């Protein structure tokens, strides 16, 4: 899920695959959260991605006006962040970190 995929199995990137390489495919990580009022778990999710060199897109559900739409899509979910990897809902920060660590064998 979090692995880097190389199209045609190339080995052209010095030091390993990089986001700037047109042959490498990275997972799409979307973090739906908010910046105001402050969301500690949203900040932790973003920092976790940075620390682990994961590319992500943060979408502020308040600024974008999609809060109701997000929660309607996921009945029973009422907290942020909500994190998706390649379009698959993972859950919140705790579930995201757990899924990453399980895949890494930690």
N, C-alpha and C positions, 0 to 999 in steps of 0.2 A: 504494500500500500504506500509506504513512504520511500520506496527504493527509486533510484534513478535508472531509467531505462535508456539504453543506447540503441537508436535505430541502426539496423544492419550490424550491430555488435562492433562498431568502430572503436578504435583506441587512439584517436587523434588528439585528444585534449591533454595538454601538458599538465601533469599533476592530477589527472582524473577529470571526469565530466564536469562541465561548468554551465550555468544558466545561459551564457552568451553563445554557446555552441549550437549551431542549427541542427545537429544530429542527435542531441540529447533531449530526452523528455523527462520533465520533473513533475511530481504530483501537484495538482492544483489544490491548495489549501485555502479555504475561505473561513474567516473568523467573523461571525456576526456578533456584534457587541455594541457597547456605547462608551462614549468618553465623558459624558455628563448626564447625571451625576457619575462621579468616578466609579469605575468598575475594576476592582483589584484583580479579579480572575481574568478579565479581558487583557489587562496589562501583562499578567503573568503568561498568558497564552502567546501574546506577541513576543515577549522576551524569550520564551522557550523556543519559538521558531528561529529567532535571531541566534540564540546560543547554539542551536543545532544546525544552523545554516540551511533552514527550510524556507523556501519561497512561500509567501502567503499574501493574501489580500485581506485587509481589514475593512469591514463594511459597518459603518455606524448606523444602527437601525433607527435612531432618533433623527439624525441629520438627513438620512435618506427617506424618512417617513414610511418605513416598512415594518415597524414594530408589530402592528396588528397582523399584517400579512404573514410574517415569520411565524408567529405563535399560532395562527390559524392552520398553517401547514403542518404543525407538530402539536396536536392536541396533548394536553398534559404538561407540556414544557412551558415554563414561565420565567426562566432565568437565562442570563447571558454570562459568558459567551456560549454560542452554539457553533460547533465547528464541523465543517464538511471537508472530506478529502476526496477529490475526483468525483464530486457530486454525491458522495455517500455520507449520510449523517453519522458522525462519530459520537457526539454528545457534548458535554461541557469540557472545561479545562482538565479535570481529573481523568475523565475517560480518554481524552486526547493524549495526555502524557502516558497513561497506562497502555494504550494501543501502540504508541511509538516505542515504548520500552519493551513491550512483548515482542514486537517485530525485530527489535535489535538484539533480543536475547538477554536483556538485562534482568 
